[in-house]
């Protein structure tokens, strides 16, 4: 996904709403039933140890695959009510870290980071490179790696994925296990980037496998969830 902000309807308070969203079983993992309302400027933290389920939920929330078309409203409209072009245009406003990485192994990490944005935006390439380089520094990289993905460390790839997700001005950011190895030095720049998104009215969904993140009071999540069996349990309401 790639960054490009979208206008929110006047008076709207909700960016995304999933109502009885059904997600099919995957192997030994059960089918899921998801209810979730993401307000403007909110951060939702979701604990799940199954990265495949995180990806399935993220896809469904974005109207991808077989689930979510009728059950999910984004910017007030069900995905099923949009034409292909309209849905594509709305997904341009989404930044995403995929739990399985999905790096193109024949292209440098720098190209991997820039290509989605170059494909989805009218911004000049030089401006994108400048913004990406500035983000890379904030995330602890000396610059965007020019090596191939399999030549980079896991820590550098995690940071580069953050650059890709936050590049531009996304309205929604979905983070699928961005800190797999619980790199504590990544938490501060991650939170700074999340708070920037929230300050301009954007929203963030963060999937994590670390209980420490769920319990961390310094992470200002508006909602904390835990995936238990087939249900997404809201830890604040107990529902």
ZIVEN-V453938 format. One line per field, one symbol per residue. phi: phi as a letter, one per 40 degrees, with the letter a starting at -180 (. if undefined). psi: psi as a letter, one per 30 degrees, with the letter a starting at -180 (. if undefined). A space follows every 50 residues. Layout:
# ZIVEN-V453938
phi = ???
psi = ???
This chain:
# ZIVEN-V453938
phi = .acacbccddgcbbcabbbfcbbccbfccccbbbbabbccgcbbbbcacb cccdccccdcccgcgcbgdccbbbfgbcdccccdcccccccccbbabccc gfccccbccdcdccddcccbbcccdccccccccccdcccgccicccccdc cbcdccccccccdccccgbccbbbbcfcbdbfcccccccccccccccccc gcbbbbcbcbddccccccccccbbbbcbgcbccccccgb
psi = llkjlkkkkkfkfkekkkjhkkklljbfkllljkkkjjlkglkkkkkkfj eeeeeeeeeefggkaflfeffkkkhfkkeffkleeeeeeeffgkkkkkfg dhkjfglleeeeeeeeeeeflgkkeeeeeeeeeeeeeeggkflkkfllef flleeeeeeeeeeeefkbikekkjjjhfieghjfffeeeeeeeeeeeefg gllkkjklgjeeeefjffjikekklkjjbgkjkjfefg.
